[in-house]
Amino acid sequence: MNVLTSIFVLGFLIFFHEAGHFLAAKLQGIKVNGFSIGFGPALIKKKHLGVTYSLRALPLGGFVSFPDDESDISSDDPDLMRNRSIPQRAIVISAGVIANLLLAWLVLIGQATFIGLPSSPNPGVLVVDVKQSEVAELSGIRAGDQIIGINGKTLGSGPEAVKFLVSEIQASPTEKIDFERIKVGSNESQIISLTPENNGGNGRIGAQLQQNISNTIRPASSIGEVLQQSDKQFIDILVKTINGYKGLLTDFNATAEQMSGPVKIIEIGAQLSKQGNTGLFLFAALVSINLAVLNALPLPLLDGGQLSLLILEGLRGKPVPERFQIAFMQSGFFLLIGLSLVLIIRDTSQLAFFQK
């Protein structure tokens, strides 16, 4: 059930992103002829009021299409996307990113309003994921474990505990450290020793860590507290996500190893959803913000790539040559599909039931 819930949440977030593009075009009177979730062959297809809605085989995103090149529509039709002004097109292109950011913020507000606020995070740090054949896994650490102490020091709770644990690991390359761990499914703590590997002068154990969310919640005292807590959490997740993508520029190898494909995202979602509605809401906000930041990158096929072409058009005073646009977008398609397949194969091979 947790896996199915994660798949549903991921699909809804993709739908909401594409709905942003769709509504931004429709509200401006721009003609749209397609709305698709996924890529590749259509599994379900339905045409309504000139728009073909489809669910496709590869759940790696989605797209909204425009009839700019259809022969039965005059090329100078003012309602074609390409004939609209640069600001109008920029609104359509940016709407998906804005929709995901708005959704994440609303999800956090909804969590605080209807479910409540965690009374306080549980002590320690939760292990959300471990990398196969790396230090954490080889030492016996598994997803769902709770780290409550390191080298005899008791961890606090919340983001500060995660920050402290990460700093201690990074400061101890090739030095043995002792974790006080509560193993998943157990209530008793035990000491486990491991030695972080040296990664460019910093210690690394190959584990994804998250604050240990409390299952005990309390009602918010006021609307002001709802907004304050939601805004703080939203900004915190957004800043950490942006910094994570910045890492691709400063330390590509280390950051690339932490990239997750659809399989791993669903697995992490299932893990967080075990913590109840609070974990599920957090998963939805995390993925929605990640989708927004990823799509804002100036890469082919992504919204940021299309916006870059639009900016070039504005600077040049005329459209970028069509052959360049086609080559730019095609390279992005093959890059996206290739990277997604690699991540799917890698992440699937690391699932517990595929390991001996």
Secondary structure, DSSP 8 states (H G I E B T S, - for coil): -HHHHHHHHHHHHHHHHHHHHHHHHHHTT----EEEEEEEEEEEEEEETTEEEEEEEEEEEEEEE--TT-TTS-TT-TTSGGGS-HHHHHHHHHHHHHHHHHHHHHHHHHIIIII-EESS--BSEEEEEE-TTSHHHHTT--TT-EEEEETTEE--BHHHHHHHHHHHHHT-TT--EEEEEE-TT---EEEEEE--EEETTEEE--EEEEE---S-EE--S-HHHHHHHHHHHHHHHHHHHHHHHHHHHH-HHHHHHT---HHHHHHHHHHHHTT-HHHHHHHHHHHHHHHHHHHHSS-TTSHHHHHHHHHHHHHHTS---HHHHHHHHHHHHHHHHHHHHHHHHHHHHTSGGG--
